[in-house]
Amino acid sequence: MLLLDTDILTDIQRQYPPALFWISSLAESPVLPGIAVLELLWGCRDKVETRRVRQLAHSFTIYWPTHQDCVRALTIYPRVVLSHRVGITDLLIGECAVGLGATLCTFNVRHFQAIPNLTTHQPYR
């Protein structure tokens, strides 16, 4: 299972050709962390952009961090924020992927490396 980070969603939203080619080549549809959708919505400047993000999100299955994901995040947060400056939303996205046993598709691989048991992948250049 592939879980998409916000940077990948942004590329898809902007119709970036390598992102569109990559996602169309997948045998199964990736899933979204609900927090990444919220991050995209937070960046919207108007109702049109908000509607586009909501339409994009409706074409995927959305997963939210579970209680256990949040407990793991709380346990490692003091360490990873100091060593890698991992923010709360990224930590929850990463722990959501860990909990699902999913690979997190992102270009922030170095940033996410502080999260134990997280597998990341850069899907295109």
TORKOLKOL-688074 format. One record per residue (C-alpha): x, y, z; residue number from 1; residue in three letters. Coordinates in Angstrom, 3 decimals. Layout:
BEGIN
{node {X, Y, Z}, NUM, "ALA"}
...
END
This chain:
BEGIN
{node {0.000, 0.000, 0.000}, 1, "MET"}
{node {1.217, 3.494, -0.875}, 2, "LEU"}
{node {0.362, 6.533, 1.239}, 3, "LEU"}
{node {0.911, 9.962, -0.348}, 4, "LEU"}
{node {2.573, 12.838, 1.470}, 5, "ASP"}
{node {1.378, 16.394, 0.976}, 6, "THR"}
{node {4.174, 17.263, -1.470}, 7, "ASP"}
{node {3.035, 14.529, -3.861}, 8, "ILE"}
{node {-0.590, 15.655, -3.540}, 9, "LEU"}
{node {0.480, 19.201, -4.336}, 10, "THR"}
{node {2.167, 18.002, -7.539}, 11, "ASP"}
{node {-0.965, 16.085, -8.543}, 12, "ILE"}
{node {-3.164, 19.082, -7.737}, 13, "GLN"}
{node {-0.932, 21.288, -9.911}, 14, "ARG"}
{node {-1.078, 18.751, -12.762}, 15, "GLN"}
{node {2.718, 18.275, -12.695}, 16, "TYR"}
{node {3.375, 15.858, -15.612}, 17, "PRO"}
{node {5.814, 13.493, -13.819}, 18, "PRO"}
{node {3.355, 13.154, -10.922}, 19, "ALA"}
{node {0.438, 12.468, -13.256}, 20, "LEU"}
{node {2.455, 9.936, -15.259}, 21, "PHE"}
{node {3.589, 8.152, -12.092}, 22, "TRP"}
{node {0.149, 7.961, -10.499}, 23, "ILE"}
{node {-1.464, 6.766, -13.726}, 24, "SER"}
{node {1.119, 3.970, -13.978}, 25, "SER"}
{node {0.211, 2.435, -10.610}, 26, "LEU"}
{node {-1.612, -0.892, -10.528}, 27, "ALA"}
{node {-3.600, 0.138, -7.447}, 28, "GLU"}
{node {-4.652, 3.532, -6.222}, 29, "SER"}
{node {-2.606, 5.002, -3.385}, 30, "PRO"}
{node {-4.309, 6.252, -0.242}, 31, "VAL"}
{node {-4.200, 9.616, 1.488}, 32, "LEU"}
{node {-3.607, 10.568, 5.078}, 33, "PRO"}
{node {-6.446, 12.842, 6.139}, 34, "GLY"}
{node {-3.896, 15.180, 7.679}, 35, "ILE"}
{node {-2.285, 15.723, 4.263}, 36, "ALA"}
{node {-5.675, 16.698, 2.866}, 37, "VAL"}
{node {-6.081, 19.171, 5.728}, 38, "LEU"}
{node {-2.642, 20.611, 4.919}, 39, "GLU"}
{node {-3.713, 21.134, 1.311}, 40, "LEU"}
{node {-6.961, 22.769, 2.424}, 41, "LEU"}
{node {-5.022, 25.034, 4.787}, 42, "TRP"}
{node {-3.082, 26.370, 1.786}, 43, "GLY"}
{node {-6.186, 27.217, -0.242}, 44, "CYS"}
{node {-6.690, 30.895, -1.008}, 45, "ARG"}
{node {-10.325, 30.774, -2.086}, 46, "ASP"}
{node {-13.410, 28.615, -2.603}, 47, "LYS"}
{node {-12.287, 27.461, -6.053}, 48, "VAL"}
{node {-9.022, 26.038, -4.706}, 49, "GLU"}
{node {-10.892, 24.493, -1.769}, 50, "THR"}
{node {-13.317, 22.783, -4.153}, 51, "ARG"}
{node {-10.413, 21.408, -6.242}, 52, "ARG"}
{node {-8.723, 19.923, -3.182}, 53, "VAL"}
{node {-11.977, 18.354, -2.028}, 54, "ARG"}
{node {-12.562, 16.862, -5.509}, 55, "GLN"}
{node {-9.030, 15.458, -5.549}, 56, "LEU"}
{node {-9.463, 13.960, -2.094}, 57, "ALA"}
{node {-12.750, 12.273, -3.080}, 58, "HIS"}
{node {-10.934, 10.205, -5.692}, 59, "SER"}
{node {-8.842, 8.454, -2.995}, 60, "PHE"}
{node {-9.397, 6.478, 0.173}, 61, "THR"}
{node {-8.506, 8.589, 3.194}, 62, "ILE"}
{node {-6.929, 7.201, 6.362}, 63, "TYR"}
{node {-6.669, 8.940, 9.711}, 64, "TRP"}
{node {-4.111, 8.168, 12.410}, 65, "PRO"}
{node {-5.404, 5.638, 14.908}, 66, "THR"}
{node {-5.082, 5.895, 18.660}, 67, "HIS"}
{node {-1.981, 3.671, 18.484}, 68, "GLN"}
{node {-0.451, 5.877, 15.778}, 69, "ASP"}
{node {-0.907, 8.878, 18.064}, 70, "CYS"}
{node {0.586, 7.046, 21.048}, 71, "VAL"}
{node {3.693, 6.181, 18.986}, 72, "ARG"}
{node {3.918, 9.799, 17.812}, 73, "ALA"}
{node {3.696, 11.081, 21.371}, 74, "LEU"}
{node {6.394, 8.656, 22.484}, 75, "THR"}
{node {8.967, 9.663, 19.848}, 76, "ILE"}
{node {8.060, 13.330, 19.344}, 77, "TYR"}
{node {10.512, 14.847, 21.855}, 78, "PRO"}
{node {13.395, 12.962, 20.228}, 79, "ARG"}
{node {12.540, 13.523, 16.555}, 80, "VAL"}
{node {11.676, 17.188, 16.901}, 81, "VAL"}
{node {15.120, 17.848, 18.379}, 82, "LEU"}
{node {17.090, 15.638, 15.994}, 83, "SER"}
{node {15.253, 16.247, 12.698}, 84, "HIS"}
{node {12.819, 19.127, 13.331}, 85, "ARG"}
{node {9.891, 16.886, 12.394}, 86, "VAL"}
{node {6.612, 18.782, 12.768}, 87, "GLY"}
{node {3.484, 17.404, 14.343}, 88, "ILE"}
{node {1.601, 16.937, 11.070}, 89, "THR"}
{node {4.511, 15.137, 9.404}, 90, "ASP"}
{node {4.977, 12.937, 12.447}, 91, "LEU"}
{node {1.297, 11.948, 12.368}, 92, "LEU"}
{node {1.431, 11.296, 8.611}, 93, "ILE"}
{node {4.503, 9.121, 9.117}, 94, "GLY"}
{node {2.960, 7.205, 12.007}, 95, "GLU"}
{node {-0.212, 6.695, 9.977}, 96, "CYS"}
{node {1.943, 5.006, 7.309}, 97, "ALA"}
{node {3.699, 2.883, 9.952}, 98, "VAL"}
{node {0.376, 1.807, 11.425}, 99, "GLY"}
{node {-0.956, 0.814, 8.013}, 100, "LEU"}
{node {2.270, -0.939, 7.027}, 101, "GLY"}
{node {2.292, 1.426, 4.026}, 102, "ALA"}
{node {5.135, 3.051, 2.130}, 103, "THR"}
{node {5.054, 6.827, 2.404}, 104, "LEU"}
{node {5.618, 8.449, -0.996}, 105, "CYS"}
{node {7.382, 11.750, -0.370}, 106, "THR"}
{node {10.283, 13.936, -1.390}, 107, "PHE"}
{node {11.039, 14.675, 2.260}, 108, "ASN"}
{node {12.768, 11.325, 2.728}, 109, "VAL"}
{node {15.551, 12.788, 4.860}, 110, "ARG"}
{node {13.021, 14.575, 7.027}, 111, "HIS"}
{node {11.023, 11.400, 7.681}, 112, "PHE"}
{node {14.020, 9.143, 8.342}, 113, "GLN"}
{node {13.776, 9.865, 12.077}, 114, "ALA"}
{node {10.502, 7.933, 12.349}, 115, "ILE"}
{node {11.191, 4.308, 13.325}, 116, "PRO"}
{node {9.846, 1.551, 11.061}, 117, "ASN"}
{node {8.751, 4.010, 8.364}, 118, "LEU"}
{node {9.402, 3.067, 4.758}, 119, "THR"}
{node {9.612, 5.987, 2.312}, 120, "THR"}
{node {9.858, 6.220, -1.457}, 121, "HIS"}
{node {10.558, 9.058, -3.887}, 122, "GLN"}
{node {8.215, 8.179, -6.753}, 123, "PRO"}
{node {9.605, 10.391, -9.537}, 124, "TYR"}
{node {12.269, 13.009, -10.160}, 125, "ARG"}
END
